[in-house]
Amino acid sequence: MPSLCRDCLCQFDAGPRCPACHSPRVVAGRELFDLAIAHMDCDAFYASVEKRDNRALRDKPVIVGGGRRGVVTTACYIARIHGVRSAMPMFKALQLCPEAVIVKPRFDAYARASREIRTMMEDLTPAIEPLSLDEAFLDLGGTARLHGAPPAALLAGLLRRMERELQLTGSVGLSHNKFLAKIASDLDKPRGFSVIDRAGTAAFLRGKPVGMIWGVGAAMRAQLDRAGIATIDDLLRWDQTDLVARFGGMGTRLWHLARGIDARPVARDTTVKSISKETTFDADLRDADLLDGHLWRLTDQVSARAKAKELAGRVVTLKLKRADHRILTRRHSLHAPTTLADVIYRAARPLLDQAMDAGPFRLLGVGISDLTRAEGQGFSPDLLDPDAARRAEAEAAMDRLRARFGPDAVVKGRSLR
């Protein structure tokens, strides 16, 4: 059976260990060197970046997220052993793992690491479909002739290069379509490499829960459960017309994916529609100065992510959640797209002022949408605000200092509130 050593990239016929370096990290499969659709998912990405950049955290449980009223953004594998999971309320995570170190997200650092990984991917293929900062689909069809190695070897080389050059790890799923590649990447995390080939697709899917299907969340699972559908095998007993009659367009998707059929191509130009950041407070807030400080910090983070992605937004959105959990949203359209924190903040602050009577608030968020490719700083002269150009120049200088000395090298006074 075709086999590949993930450590030295030796290709051989079969065996539990590599004949060249004797490593047990071997991946094998009859179609191993013929498959070309992959999903690469970094392992606990945000937490891994934090541990890489702060070696004192290396052997500690790390949770990236907000305060006690916030939620877990991600957790390292040590914390996950205790039951901590993404999107879990922070208070519950700390009950499960009280010794955890809580780290506030640094999206500029994650964006930099993501760009470095993306550059490594582009050395292999231009057909890359990012899903987030830490995961992407790759189509390596036709690359074997260019690189002199099959896609499986190229992917193993990518993981090895990430570990050696960036001190970050990832897991790969390799298959004949996107649906199965994404499933495969979750089978053996962390540092995994799993293969689902064509011949073994039906056997692999047999008996699996319907929740494994991408896009089947809690609400859809409840609908399927009411129809007596709990596993892939249950879906296989339904005709496509009956599934469509019961579940609409989703019925067609369910029928195909239950059979391992997915014709979606790896789409390189998937469009980002918005960039946003929000925070949940430890206690409900109505103090205008404290809210203003939070608003600036969130705006600064949104601006950093927009600059990292080289995108500018024309619409600024403010999101507020009241103490009774009602959500308020307010929007303002700019006369030109921007990446600047100063411009985003000055559009969002009046929206906050207008909503203050609805307080206190348990959550505050800000975002930009109607995105376009950024041209320079995303600044255009404003006759009604002659100081705008000076502030834009000051922000550019701050960005240069942060790029050289770190994200905390320069902070504005309002961010200390």
PAGU-950546 format. One record per residue (C-alpha): residue number from 1; chain; x, y, z. Coordinates in steps of 0.05 Angstrom, whole numbers, plus 32768, in hexadecimal, padded with zeros to 4 digits. Layout:
# PAGU-950546
- num, cadena, X, Y, Z
- NUM, A, X, Y, Z
...
//
This chain:
# PAGU-950546
- num, cadena, X, Y, Z
- 1, A, 8000, 8000, 8000
- 2, A, 801C, 8045, 7FEE
- 3, A, 803A, 8065, 802C
- 4, A, 805B, 80A7, 803E
- 5, A, 8087, 80BA, 8078
- 6, A, 8070, 80FD, 8095
- 7, A, 80B4, 810C, 80B3
- 8, A, 80E5, 80FF, 8079
- 9, A, 80B2, 80FC, 8040
- 10, A, 80CB, 80B8, 8029
- 11, A, 8099, 8093, 7FFC
- 12, A, 8097, 8048, 8004
- 13, A, 8069, 800B, 7FFA
- 14, A, 8051, 7FF9, 8040
- 15, A, 8066, 7FF2, 8088
- 16, A, 8059, 800E, 80CE
- 17, A, 809B, 8036, 80CC
- 18, A, 80C1, 805D, 8099
- 19, A, 80FA, 8033, 807A
- 20, A, 8125, 8071, 8074
- 21, A, 8120, 8094, 80B7
- 22, A, 80F8, 8060, 80DF
- 23, A, 80C3, 8092, 80F3
- 24, A, 807F, 8076, 8106
- 25, A, 805C, 80B4, 80EA
- 26, A, 8045, 8091, 80AA
- 27, A, 8006, 809E, 8081
- 28, A, 7FEE, 8069, 8050
- 29, A, 7FB6, 805C, 8020
- 30, A, 7FA9, 803A, 7FDD
- 31, A, 7F98, 807D, 7FBD
- 32, A, 7FC9, 80A6, 7FE8
- 33, A, 7FF0, 80C2, 7FAD
- 34, A, 7FB4, 80CD, 7F80
- 35, A, 7F89, 80FA, 7FAD
- 36, A, 7F8F, 8146, 7FA6
- 37, A, 7F5A, 816A, 7FCF
- 38, A, 7F72, 817D, 8015
- 39, A, 7F5C, 81A3, 8052
- 40, A, 7F92, 81BF, 8080
- 41, A, 7F7D, 81D5, 80C6
- 42, A, 7FAF, 81F2, 80F7
- 43, A, 7FAF, 81D2, 813C
- 44, A, 7F92, 8201, 8172
- 45, A, 7FAD, 823A, 8148
- 46, A, 7FA4, 8277, 8174
- 47, A, 7FBB, 8252, 81B2
- 48, A, 7FF6, 8235, 818C
- 49, A, 800C, 827A, 8175
- 50, A, 8008, 8293, 81BD
- 51, A, 8033, 8258, 81D6
- 52, A, 8065, 8262, 819E
- 53, A, 806C, 82AC, 81AE
- 54, A, 806E, 82A3, 81FA
- 55, A, 8096, 8265, 820D
- 56, A, 8080, 826C, 8255
- 57, A, 803B, 8253, 823E
- 58, A, 8057, 8215, 821B
- 59, A, 8043, 81E1, 824F
- 60, A, 8006, 8205, 826B
- 61, A, 7FBC, 8200, 8259
- 62, A, 7FAD, 823E, 8230
- 63, A, 7F6A, 825B, 821F
- 64, A, 7F64, 8294, 81ED
- 65, A, 7F27, 82BE, 81F9
- 66, A, 7F05, 82F6, 821F
- 67, A, 7EF4, 8301, 8268
- 68, A, 7EC8, 82D7, 8296
- 69, A, 7E89, 82EC, 8271
- 70, A, 7EA9, 82DE, 822D
- 71, A, 7EB3, 829E, 8207
- 72, A, 7EEE, 8272, 81F4
- 73, A, 7F0B, 8284, 81B0
- 74, A, 7F38, 8247, 81B1
- 75, A, 7F5D, 821C, 81E2
- 76, A, 7F9D, 81F5, 81DF
- 77, A, 7F9B, 81A9, 81E2
- 78, A, 7FAF, 81A8, 822C
- 79, A, 7F71, 81D0, 823C
- 80, A, 7F47, 81A6, 820E
- 81, A, 7F59, 8168, 8236
- 82, A, 7F33, 8189, 826F
- 83, A, 7EF6, 8192, 8242
- 84, A, 7F00, 81DA, 822C
- 85, A, 7EE4, 81E7, 81E7
- 86, A, 7EDE, 8222, 81B7
- 87, A, 7EA0, 824E, 81C1
- 88, A, 7E98, 8234, 8209
- 89, A, 7E87, 826B, 823C
- 90, A, 7EC7, 8281, 825F
- 91, A, 7EAB, 8274, 82A5
- 92, A, 7E9D, 822C, 8293
- 93, A, 7EE2, 8223, 8274
- 94, A, 7F02, 823C, 82B4
- 95, A, 7ED8, 820C, 82DD
- 96, A, 7EF2, 81D3, 82B3
- 97, A, 7F3A, 81EC, 82B2
- 98, A, 7F45, 821F, 82EA
- 99, A, 7F91, 821F, 82E0
- 100, A, 7F8A, 8237, 8297
- 101, A, 7FAF, 8275, 8280
- 102, A, 7F7E, 82A5, 825E
- 103, A, 7F9C, 82CB, 8224
- 104, A, 7F79, 8303, 81FE
- 105, A, 7F78, 82F8, 81B2
- 106, A, 7FAE, 831A, 8188
- 107, A, 7F90, 8318, 8143
- 108, A, 7FCA, 833E, 8123
- 109, A, 7FF9, 8306, 8139
- 110, A, 7FCA, 82D0, 8120
- 111, A, 7FC2, 82F4, 80DD
- 112, A, 800D, 82F8, 80D4
- 113, A, 8015, 82AD, 80E2
- 114, A, 7FDB, 829F, 80B3
- 115, A, 7FFC, 82C6, 807B
- 116, A, 803D, 82A0, 8085
- 117, A, 8018, 825D, 8080
- 118, A, 7FF2, 8276, 8043
- 119, A, 8034, 8287, 8021
- 120, A, 804C, 8240, 802D
- 121, A, 800B, 8225, 800F
- 122, A, 8014, 8251, 7FD1
- 123, A, 8058, 8231, 7FC5
- 124, A, 8031, 81F1, 7FB8
- 125, A, 7FF2, 8207, 7F93
- 126, A, 7FCB, 8246, 7F81
- 127, A, 7F89, 8222, 7F8E
- 128, A, 7F7E, 8234, 7FD7
- 129, A, 7F3B, 8243, 7FF8
- 130, A, 7F45, 8262, 803D
- 131, A, 7F0D, 8254, 806F
- 132, A, 7F2B, 827D, 80A7
- 133, A, 7F70, 8293, 80C0
- 134, A, 7F81, 824B, 80D3
- 135, A, 7F62, 821D, 809F
- 136, A, 7F5D, 8217, 8054
- 137, A, 7F4C, 81E7, 801B
- 138, A, 7F82, 81D8, 7FE8
- 139, A, 7F7C, 81B9, 7FA3
- 140, A, 7FBE, 819A, 7F90
- 141, A, 7FA5, 817A, 7F4F
- 142, A, 7FDB, 817E, 7F1A
- 143, A, 8012, 8194, 7F4A
- 144, A, 8038, 8151, 7F4B
- 145, A, 805A, 815F, 7F08
- 146, A, 806D, 81A6, 7F1E
- 147, A, 808B, 8192, 7F61
- 148, A, 80A1, 814B, 7F52
- 149, A, 8079, 812E, 7F8C
- 150, A, 8030, 8118, 7F97
- 151, A, 8000, 8146, 7FBE
- 152, A, 8006, 811B, 7FFD
- 153, A, 8051, 8127, 8000
- 154, A, 8048, 8171, 7FF3
- 155, A, 8016, 8176, 802D
- 156, A, 8043, 8150, 805C
- 157, A, 807B, 817F, 8048
- 158, A, 804E, 81BB, 8057
- 159, A, 8040, 81A2, 809E
- 160, A, 808A, 8195, 80A9
- 161, A, 809C, 81DA, 8090
- 162, A, 8068, 81FB, 80BE
- 163, A, 8085, 81D8, 80FA
- 164, A, 80CE, 81E7, 80E9
- 165, A, 80C6, 8230, 80D2
- 166, A, 808A, 8249, 80F9
- 167, A, 8087, 8219, 8135
- 168, A, 803D, 820D, 8125
- 169, A, 801B, 81CB, 8116
- 170, A, 7FE1, 81B8, 80EB
- 171, A, 7FB7, 817C, 80D6
- 172, A, 7FA7, 8167, 808F
- 173, A, 7F6D, 8142, 8071
- 174, A, 7F77, 8127, 802A
- 175, A, 7F3F, 810B, 7FFF
- 176, A, 7F1C, 8111, 7FBC
- 177, A, 7EED, 814B, 7FD0
- 178, A, 7EE7, 8184, 8001
- 179, A, 7EB2, 8164, 802E
- 180, A, 7EDC, 8127, 803D
- 181, A, 7F1E, 814D, 8041
- 182, A, 7F02, 8179, 8078
- 183, A, 7EE8, 813D, 809E
- 184, A, 7F2B, 811B, 8097
- 185, A, 7F52, 8156, 80B4
- 186, A, 7F2D, 814D, 80F6
- 187, A, 7F39, 8102, 80FD
- 188, A, 7F7E, 8103, 811C
- 189, A, 7F8C, 8148, 813A
- 190, A, 7FBD, 8163, 814E
- 191, A, 7FF5, 8159, 811A
- 192, A, 7FC8, 812A, 80F3
- 193, A, 7FC7, 8112, 80AB
- 194, A, 7F8A, 80EA, 8097
- 195, A, 7F73, 80CF, 8054
- 196, A, 7F2E, 80BC, 803B
- 197, A, 7F33, 809D, 7FF5
- 198, A, 7EFD, 8090, 7FC2
- 199, A, 7EFA, 8045, 7FCD
- 200, A, 7EF3, 804C, 8018
- 201, A, 7EC2, 8086, 8019
- 202, A, 7E82, 805D, 8022
- 203, A, 7EA0, 8032, 8059
- 204, A, 7EBB, 8070, 807D
- 205, A, 7E77, 8093, 807D
- 206, A, 7E50, 8056, 8092
- 207, A, 7E31, 8060, 80D7
- 208, A, 7E4C, 80A6, 80E0
- 209, A, 7E1E, 80DA, 8102
- 210, A, 7DFC, 810D, 80D4
- 211, A, 7E1D, 8144, 80FD
- 212, A, 7E5E, 8133, 80D9
- 213, A, 7E41, 8153, 809A
- 214, A, 7E5B, 8199, 8090
- 215, A, 7E22, 81CA, 809B
- 216, A, 7DF7, 819D, 80C7
- 217, A, 7DF4, 81C4, 8108
- 218, A, 7DC8, 81BC, 8145
- 219, A, 7D89, 81D7, 8123
- 220, A, 7D91, 81AA, 80E6
- 221, A, 7DA0, 816E, 8112
- 222, A, 7D5F, 8179, 8137
- 223, A, 7D39, 8179, 80F5
- 224, A, 7D5C, 813A, 80DE
- 225, A, 7D4F, 8119, 8121
- 226, A, 7D04, 8127, 811A
- 227, A, 7D07, 8103, 80D7
- 228, A, 7D2A, 80C7, 80F6
- 229, A, 7D6D, 80D7, 80D8
- 230, A, 7DA8, 80D0, 8108
- 231, A, 7DDF, 80B1, 80DD
- 232, A, 7DF9, 80B2, 8096
- 233, A, 7DD9, 806D, 808D
- 234, A, 7D95, 808B, 809E
- 235, A, 7D9F, 80BF, 8067
- 236, A, 7DB1, 808A, 8034
- 237, A, 7D6C, 806B, 803D
- 238, A, 7D4B, 80AB, 8023
- 239, A, 7D3F, 80BC, 7FDA
- 240, A, 7D5A, 80FF, 7FC4
- 241, A, 7D15, 8118, 7FB1
- 242, A, 7CFA, 8108, 7FF7
- 243, A, 7D35, 812C, 8018
- 244, A, 7D2A, 8169, 7FED
- 245, A, 7CDF, 8168, 7FFC
- 246, A, 7CEE, 8166, 8047
- 247, A, 7D2C, 8192, 804D
- 248, A, 7D2D, 81BD, 800E
- 249, A, 7D70, 81CC, 7FEE
- 250, A, 7D94, 81AD, 8029
- 251, A, 7D75, 816B, 8016
- 252, A, 7D9E, 8169, 7FD6
- 253, A, 7DDD, 8178, 7FFD
- 254, A, 7DCE, 8142, 8030
- 255, A, 7DC0, 810E, 7FFA
- 256, A, 7E03, 811B, 7FD7
- 257, A, 7E2F, 8122, 8014
- 258, A, 7E13, 80E2, 8034
- 259, A, 7E31, 80BF, 7FF7
- 260, A, 7E72, 80E5, 7FFA
- 261, A, 7E62, 810F, 7FBD
- 262, A, 7E7A, 8157, 7FBD
- 263, A, 7E87, 817B, 7F7B
- 264, A, 7E99, 81BF, 7F99
- 265, A, 7EDC, 81D8, 7F7F
- 266, A, 7F11, 81F8, 7FAA
- 267, A, 7EFE, 8241, 7FA0
- 268, A, 7F3B, 826E, 7FA5
- 269, A, 7F15, 82B0, 7FA6
- 270, A, 7EE5, 82A5, 7FE0
- 271, A, 7ED1, 82EB, 7FF6
- 272, A, 7ED6, 8305, 803D
- 273, A, 7E95, 832B, 804A
- 274, A, 7EA4, 834D, 808D
- 275, A, 7ED9, 8356, 80C3
- 276, A, 7EC0, 835D, 810A
- 277, A, 7ED4, 8356, 8153
- 278, A, 7EA9, 8354, 8192
- 279, A, 7EB2, 834B, 81DD
- 280, A, 7E85, 8334, 8215
- 281, A, 7E8D, 835A, 8257
- 282, A, 7E99, 833C, 829C
- 283, A, 7E60, 8369, 82B5
- 284, A, 7E2A, 8390, 828F
- 285, A, 7E44, 83D5, 827C
- 286, A, 7E22, 8418, 8273
- 287, A, 7E5E, 8445, 8282
- 288, A, 7E6C, 846C, 8243
- 289, A, 7EB7, 8474, 824F
- 290, A, 7EC1, 8429, 825B
- 291, A, 7E98, 8418, 821E
- 292, A, 7EC1, 844A, 81F6
- 293, A, 7F02, 8428, 820B
- 294, A, 7EE7, 83E4, 81F6
- 295, A, 7ECE, 8402, 81B4
- 296, A, 7F13, 841D, 81A3
- 297, A, 7F36, 83DB, 81B3
- 298, A, 7F05, 83B4, 8188
- 299, A, 7F0B, 83E7, 8150
- 300, A, 7F57, 83E2, 8152
- 301, A, 7F53, 8396, 814C
- 302, A, 7F22, 839A, 8111
- 303, A, 7F51, 83CC, 80EF
- 304, A, 7F8D, 839E, 80FA
- 305, A, 7F69, 8363, 80DB
- 306, A, 7F51, 838D, 80A0
- 307, A, 7F98, 83A6, 8094
- 308, A, 7FB3, 835F, 8099
- 309, A, 7F81, 8348, 8065
- 310, A, 7F8B, 8387, 803A
- 311, A, 7F40, 8395, 803C
- 312, A, 7F1B, 83D6, 8048
- 313, A, 7ED3, 83DD, 805E
- 314, A, 7E9E, 8410, 804C
- 315, A, 7E69, 83FE, 8080
- 316, A, 7E77, 8401, 80CB
- 317, A, 7E4A, 83D7, 80F8
- 318, A, 7E41, 83DD, 8143
- 319, A, 7E24, 83A2, 8169
- 320, A, 7E09, 83A5, 81B0
- 321, A, 7DE9, 836F, 81DB
- 322, A, 7DBD, 8389, 8214
- 323, A, 7DB8, 836B, 8259
- 324, A, 7D77, 8349, 8242
- 325, A, 7D9F, 8329, 8208
- 326, A, 7D7D, 8354, 81D2
- 327, A, 7DAE, 8365, 819B
- 328, A, 7DB2, 83AB, 817D
- 329, A, 7DD8, 83BA, 813D
- 330, A, 7DE7, 83FE, 8120
- 331, A, 7E09, 840D, 80DD
- 332, A, 7E2B, 8448, 80BD
- 333, A, 7E42, 844D, 8074
- 334, A, 7E83, 8471, 8068
- 335, A, 7E8F, 849C, 802A
- 336, A, 7ECC, 8471, 801A
- 337, A, 7EE6, 842C, 8030
- 338, A, 7F19, 842D, 8068
- 339, A, 7F49, 8401, 8090
- 340, A, 7F58, 8438, 80C3
- 341, A, 7F45, 842D, 810C
- 342, A, 7F3C, 8478, 8115
- 343, A, 7F08, 847B, 80DD
- 344, A, 7EE3, 843C, 80F5
- 345, A, 7EE2, 8455, 813D
- 346, A, 7EC8, 849A, 812A
- 347, A, 7E8F, 8479, 8103
- 348, A, 7E7E, 8448, 813B
- 349, A, 7E81, 8477, 8177
- 350, A, 7E43, 84A1, 8164
- 351, A, 7E1D, 845F, 815A
- 352, A, 7E30, 844C, 81A1
- 353, A, 7E1A, 8490, 81BC
- 354, A, 7DD6, 8488, 819A
- 355, A, 7DCB, 8444, 81BB
- 356, A, 7DE2, 8455, 8202
- 357, A, 7D9A, 845D, 821C
- 358, A, 7D8F, 8412, 820D
- 359, A, 7DC7, 83FD, 823D
- 360, A, 7DE3, 83DC, 8265
- 361, A, 7E07, 83AF, 8233
- 362, A, 7E26, 836A, 823B
- 363, A, 7E47, 8368, 81F6
- 364, A, 7E66, 839B, 81C7
- 365, A, 7E7D, 838D, 8180
- 366, A, 7E95, 83B5, 8144
- 367, A, 7EA1, 83A1, 80FC
- 368, A, 7EA9, 83B7, 80B4
- 369, A, 7E88, 839C, 8076
- 370, A, 7E7E, 83AC, 802C
- 371, A, 7EC7, 839A, 8025
- 372, A, 7EF5, 83AC, 7FEB
- 373, A, 7F3F, 83A3, 7FDF
- 374, A, 7F63, 83D8, 8008
- 375, A, 7F85, 8410, 7FE3
- 376, A, 7FBC, 842C, 800F
- 377, A, 7FA2, 8440, 8054
- 378, A, 7F59, 8443, 8042
- 379, A, 7F5A, 848F, 804E
- 380, A, 7F3B, 84C6, 8024
- 381, A, 7F3D, 8510, 8035
- 382, A, 7F02, 852D, 805C
- 383, A, 7EF7, 8578, 8056
- 384, A, 7ECC, 8576, 8096
- 385, A, 7F05, 8556, 80BD
- 386, A, 7F47, 8577, 80AC
- 387, A, 7F6C, 854F, 80E2
- 388, A, 7F59, 850C, 80C3
- 389, A, 7F98, 8509, 8098
- 390, A, 7FC5, 8516, 80D5
- 391, A, 7FA2, 84DE, 80FB
- 392, A, 7FA9, 84AF, 80C0
- 393, A, 7FF4, 84BD, 80BD
- 394, A, 7FFA, 84B1, 8108
- 395, A, 7FD6, 846F, 8102
- 396, A, 8005, 8459, 80CA
- 397, A, 8040, 846A, 80F7
- 398, A, 8021, 8441, 8130
- 399, A, 8018, 8406, 8100
- 400, A, 8062, 8409, 80ED
- 401, A, 8077, 840A, 8136
- 402, A, 804A, 83CF, 8146
- 403, A, 8064, 83A8, 810B
- 404, A, 80AB, 83B2, 8124
- 405, A, 80A3, 83AE, 8170
- 406, A, 8062, 8387, 817A
- 407, A, 8018, 8396, 8180
- 408, A, 801E, 83B6, 81C5
- 409, A, 8056, 83E5, 81B2
- 410, A, 8025, 8420, 81AA
- 411, A, 7FE1, 8428, 81C9
- 412, A, 7FB0, 8462, 81CB
- 413, A, 7F9A, 847F, 820D
- 414, A, 7F51, 846E, 8202
- 415, A, 7F63, 8424, 81FE
- 416, A, 7F78, 8426, 8247
- 417, A, 7F32, 8435, 8260
//
